């Protein structure tokens, strides 16, 4: 019997190995992968850089598809120009390459009016993307401050206005999103080739495509010899330009900032806001640049010194590339290091205490500093390739073991993953080499390199004992997540600048820091002023009866944008003065105390109806032009703020579900995006066959947050209920319909995902999506902001699409979903209701919402992409064509869900019914019916309680 049992076990093990090996082989036979740049360079194995220049005129294209093109005789001073007037489509040119080798490519382009973001294109050679970094290349616009630093009536500085300053540029294809951070090389053999440029985002004009290799920059020594002159400048020349007064910049986010830590910062005030620096965390991405104009009185050699502070990347230097009048003067200027320090210091550009001298002719010159990875470019590119390889290996392992392996089972990993030990040792050796190189470049041991060594040690240990891998899979995943975060952090190159000096070689430079006595006196003054200054009100404070008070949530930067918009457009247009206060909580207390504002700009989903039921809000539908205003929003957007026929809030933001997917993994597994829930079942089954997961949204409710959260987008049940044709309430809104067959069917479908398909309830979608163990998930569309900014290692490898739905008899797929969001309200005790309504109309208007969204993104980057509820403003925000089409396709199916007094109990009860099914095995129908009765009892109780209030 024992022999028979062992035989069957052996047969079972053999079948497991055979089936899993077959699955992995099927995976390896999937679509051909696009190599990384490092893999591409190894493959071409050609380092020749021919000194040839091939110029392709844009108007001489041979093919195009879906591209809005127009040839013009002259445009902005340049003749024979191709206008690419709308994003999307592609254009192809034929070129003759006279000599085999690697070449750089550049575009001579002019940015056309668009949504204000960088121009994004992909490039294909002979019909193929040559490597991943060529899938998305950004060409920056140029921006300029159009006003000086302004002041409010409280003597605080305000950011200058900024607008685009378009001009013709000739710029190389550069990997600004990744870790190569240099001109991208393209390999051409001698002969005819086709080059295709694919428009991803923003329109532009195109004059030429240039294929070339630049002349090698001279060393500093050669530069000095070449520019040798007998002219000597005066000994005491020191020219200063303030950092917060740039000439041009690559991004509007590079606005003046302020520092109050040192009285030597120029200018300085002990209690008022002085915008006296520039950069900080805003100036951290490679490729971002700032330039300044400076005038020198004499021709000759000058040294350049920068008062800077780099207290952001602990223990490491950040890097900048120096340009003089648009050119890097010598090789050493390609990598200027700014070491870590918590204090301000004077960085004289030079080496070993000796400044590099730059020859400047008498007159005006432009000094530009560009963020770059510098000497870390190669090491970070190598670590990124290692991280990509380790993620692929991790997915292969969990396809066999799952994410929670059985520790008492032998998975035969060595047999099922050919070359496993060799691969682990290879990656371990790579990380050891990369750690050593990183220490050499950083100039110190340990620290950041130690993490690479810990991962290398784990890999080596796993190679020595492959049987231990299942028990260490969780730790391995954590290390991979840490490695991705390590890479993203290393990419950041933040720097803060106070001022720049151009001085004669012998000139004495000022001290960058104040004396201890000055610091002590200023600290004492700051303490005293903290009892005097009002930091709650933003900008001017007006007195009088015809003044409205507006409360704003969020941060001070957002409130300042609103203050500026009010000053620039609302008050001049209407004559109504506004006091803006930054308030995070306490609305109900303020109402009860009779000290509330006139308008609150952002309240959570459930508050308008709860306050309206108690007679605290103004019915906005009573205003005569309300019907015109409501056309700004989606058809059901006002539903959550409607009570007893009145409307008590205007939508400000609206968020809804989208489906996020990993393009690379689904393509490898030959999986199509699910269009219906039946498709989703098949996708779940196939992914689970490889031990991969699907993420469906579920947020547990607690008693405090359930009150204001709303029903729309906490879990998948409202979405399924709407798609199944159900509703939460009857027509009177006094009882729920969750005992109807449609609701029961939706509830059972929802719980089946967790009971029958074992989908995870609690998970970190961002990290699991990054590692690839959850290559498909449904999440609010604002998840895009996080993935676009904090997951650079999977750039170009993921997408966003409408969620699955239910196919109707006519063939249409119903993708209905609920939503979440915030609203603006007017309090009933306001003495200026008409003025408050004028303000709400202005705030929710197309122009104001567009401007606020753009200003917010200029201020904080893509991470702050605004989810406005205004349909026209949404279309004007900087989504690319594909993203916009997908979002609009889903938005038309958004059906907002009513809020009624007591609806918090529905949210809580559905969660309790769900828990009973998933954790206790209760029948779905019985569980839902039980809680439906309790919900109806609570709604009746709440209706009686509120009957004493009169609107």
VENDA-V321547 format. One line per field, one symbol per residue. ss: DSSP state (A for helix, B for strand, O for the rest). psi: psi as a letter, one per 30 degrees, with the letter a starting at -180 (. if undefined). burial: 1 if it has 24 or more other ideal C-beta (glycine too) atoms within 12 Angstrom, else 0. A space follows every 50 residues. Layout:
ss: ???
psi: ???
burial: ???
This chain:
ss: OAAAAAAAAAAAAAAAAAAAAAAAAAAAOOOOOOOOAAAAAAAAOOOOOO OOOBBBBAAAOOBBBOOBBBBBBBBOOBBBBBBBBBOOOBBBBBBBBOOO BBBBBBBBBBBOOOOOOOBBBBBBBOOBOOOAAAAOBBBOOOBBBOOOOB BOOOOOBBOOOBBBOOOOBBBBOBOOOOOOOOBOOBBBOOBBBBBBBBBB BOOBBBBBBBBBOOOOOOOAAAAAAAOOOOOOOOOOOBBBBBOOOOOBBO OOOOOBBBOOOOOOOOOOOOOOOOBBBBBBOOOOOOOOBBBBBBBBOOOB BBBBBBBBBOOOOOOOOBBBBBBBOOBOOOAAAAOBBBOOOOOOBBBBOB BOOBBOBBBBOOBBBBBBBBBBOAAAAAAAAAAAAAAAAAAAAAAAAAAA AOOOOOOOOOOOAAAAOOOAAAAAAAAAAAAAAAAAAAAAAAOOOOOAAA AAAAAAAAAAAAAAOAAAOAAAAAAAAAAAAAAAAAAAAAAOOOBBBBBB BBBOOOOOOOOOOOOAAAAAAAAAAAAAAOOOOOOOBBOOOOOOOOBBBB BBOOOAAAAAAAAAAAAAAAAAAAOOBBBBBBOOOOAAAAAAAOOOOOBB BBBOOOAAAAAAOOOOBOOAAAOOOAAAAAAAOOOOOOAAABBOOBBOOB BBBBBBBBBBBBAAAAAAOOOOOOOBAAAAAAAAAAAAAOOOOBBOOBOO OOOOOAAAAOOOOOBOAAAAAAAOOOOOBOOOOOOBOOOOAAAAAAAAAA AAAAAOOOOOOOOOAAAAAAAOOOOBBBBBOOAAAAAAAAOAAAOOOBBB BOOOBBBOOOOOBBOOBOBBBBBBBBBOOOOOAAAAAAAAAAAOOAAAAA AAAAAAAAAAOAAAOOOBOOAAAAAAOOOOAAAAAAAAAAAOOBOOOOOO OOAAAAAAAAAAAAAAAAAAOOOAAAAAAAAAAAAAAAAAAAAAAAOOOO O
psi: eeeeeeeeeeeeeeeeeeeeeeeeeeefgakkkklleeeeeeefhjgkik ikkkkjkefhlfllkgkikkklekjhfklikjkifkllalkklklkjfkk akllklkjlkklkbggllkkllkkkhgkjelefffjkkjllklkkflakl kafggkkkklkklkiklkljkljkiffbgehlkkkkkklkaklkkkkkke kkllkkelkkjlklkkklleeeeeeegklfkkllfgkjkkkkegilellf kffilkllkgfkffkklkkfflkjjglkcbffifkkfklklkkkkkflka kllkkkjlkigejkflllkkkkkjhfkjelefffjkkjlkkflkljjkja khfkkkkkkklkaklkkkkkklfbffeeeeeeeeeeeeeeeeeeeeeffe flfiljfgkjfheeefjkgeeeeeeeeeeeeeeeeeeeeeefgllabefe eeeeeeeeeeeeefifffeefgeeeeeeeeeeeeeeeeeffkikkkkelk kjllefkkklkfllleeeeeeeeeeeeefffekjgekjbkjlllehkkkk kkableeeeeeeeeeeeeeeeeefgkkkkkkjkfageeeeeefggllekk ejllefeeeeeefggflkjfffkegeeeefffllegffefgkkhflkglk kelkklklkkkjeeeeeeghklkkflfeeeeeeeeeeffghllkjkkkjk kleeffefelfehfafeeeeeefggllelaffgfllgfgleeeeeeeeee feefeefhkkekljeeeeeefffigklklkfffeeeeffgiffgkfgllk llllakklfgfkjjhklallallklkkfgkfieeeeeeeeeeegleeeee eeeeeeeeefaffgkkikfkeeeefflhkleeeeeeeeeeefgkjkkkkl kgfffeeeeeeeeeeeeeffgkkeeeeeeefeeeeeeeeeeeeeefffkk .
burial: 00000000000000011001101100100000111111011001000000 01010101101001001010000010010011111011111110101000 11111111111101111111111110001111111111111111100011 01000111111101010011111111111111111111000011111111 11111111111110000001001000100000100011111111111111 11111111111111111111011111111111111111111111010001 11111111111110111111111100011101111111111011111111 00001111110000111111111111111111111111111111111111 11101000011111011001101100110111011001101100000110 11111111101110011011011101101111111111111111111111 11111010100100000000010000000000000011110000001111 11110111111111111001100001111111100010001000011111 11111111111111011111101001001101110111111111011111 11111111111111110110101111101100110111011111111110 10000111111111111111111101111000111111110111111111 11111010111010111111111111111111111111111111111111 11111100000011111111111111111101101111111111111111 11111111111101111111101101111111110110111011111111 11111111111111111100000110111111011101100100010000 0
